[in-house]
Amino acid sequence: MSRANYFHRLIAKWRKAPLFQQILIALILGIVTGFAAGSSATLLALPGKLVLQLLGALAPALILTAIIHALMTAQLGDGVSFKIVRLLIMNTLVAISIGLLIANLLQPGLASSLTPPAAQAENTAGNNNPLALFLENIPKSLLGPLGDDGKVIGVIFIAVAFGLALRKERSRPLQHVQDWVELALACFIRILHWIIAVVPLAVFGIVASIIGSQGFSAFKSLGWFVASVLLALALQAAYYLIRIQLCSWVNPVTLLKDTRDALFMAFSTGSSTATMPLTYECLKKTGLREQSASLGALVGANFNNDGTALYEAMAALFIAQMLGMNLGLEHQLMVVLTSVIASVGAAGIPEAGLVTMTLVFGAVGLPTQYIAILLTVDWFLDRCRTAINVMGDINVSCLLDGKIPDSANT
Ligand code: ASP
């Protein structure tokens, strides 16, 4: 076989391999290269920086479109809309609180340290007034927050205003507005896929550069971080099951059996949107009312991403701990607020949480370049948080169904 032929085959094989395999290979090559090249490997950090810059640039527009689309298309019956909104907010706040509690208690980031970039460290430490932090994020112009500033709260003001306004307009003869938004969303997701394709290269470069300049120490705490996130996600799952036991007619053990296909699919695809039809089917099998099953699965899949919210909050604290930055109460409240928003804006596709995380980091002045460290484990944690996102939708459906089963009325 000629050399060119061999090379083509190799590339074709690489393209067919699943993302997690590509990342694992990149990780190993990065470690070897980092050790071999030493401090000159810092030059390899460039693709990682590029990926993060691109994710950061895409994030505001993606969140904006995802929220507008969710608000325009959500089919909420008047009677249940208040209940479902209350459930969604409550579940997300519980998830973030669990995440912050575990991150504060176990402090996984303290196992190793990183050097903070001087300018950004000053920025975080200098501005401790939560109101000032909040005001800083209010949009100064309509397109401003979508530009280089990428301020999440500003984006949210615009997204909510546009989302609600378009909701009223959507059934006018100008129906194609919805088509345009859907087109925009599909484009953003496609671009995201392109960026994700470069992630293995970014992982290789980042790992080589960090190992070359700082040795293994920066990665020591990652193991702790993964364990802490898994513990927090498990606690969130326990919370769902307890609430289902206490506030609905559904038996949690039977429910787990009935919905395990959806949970496994969420884990294996890393996409709660792709899992949505199966989630709905599983809920119907459990015997939930049509309306509860569809509201939980369909509306929940748009708005409800508790696993993502929990993860983003923990990731922000973890990196702050590694950098030796003390995120006080006001900054942690900002993390809560932006994580709620980021989780609503995260489309139910693989790695969407990584995009919106740039905004959580930006809002509290954490340097987004360190998200690169998380790229190495995100392929796995994404699957775990996606399963919890789906479990959150299942939880909402059961709680909407209430204490009396449908069969009792017939
Ligand atoms: N992959 C997640 C989902 O589909 C979103 C995320 O990346 O957190 O629900």
Boltz pocket constraint, residues with backbone or C-beta under 6 A from the ligand:
constraints:
  - pocket:
      binder: B
      contacts: [[A, 270], [A, 271], [A, 272], [A, 273], [A, 305], [A, 307], [A, 308], [A, 346], [A, 347], [A, 348], [A, 349], [A, 350], [A, 351], [A, 352], [A, 353], [A, 354], [A, 382], [A, 385], [A, 386], [A, 389]]
      max_distance: 6.0
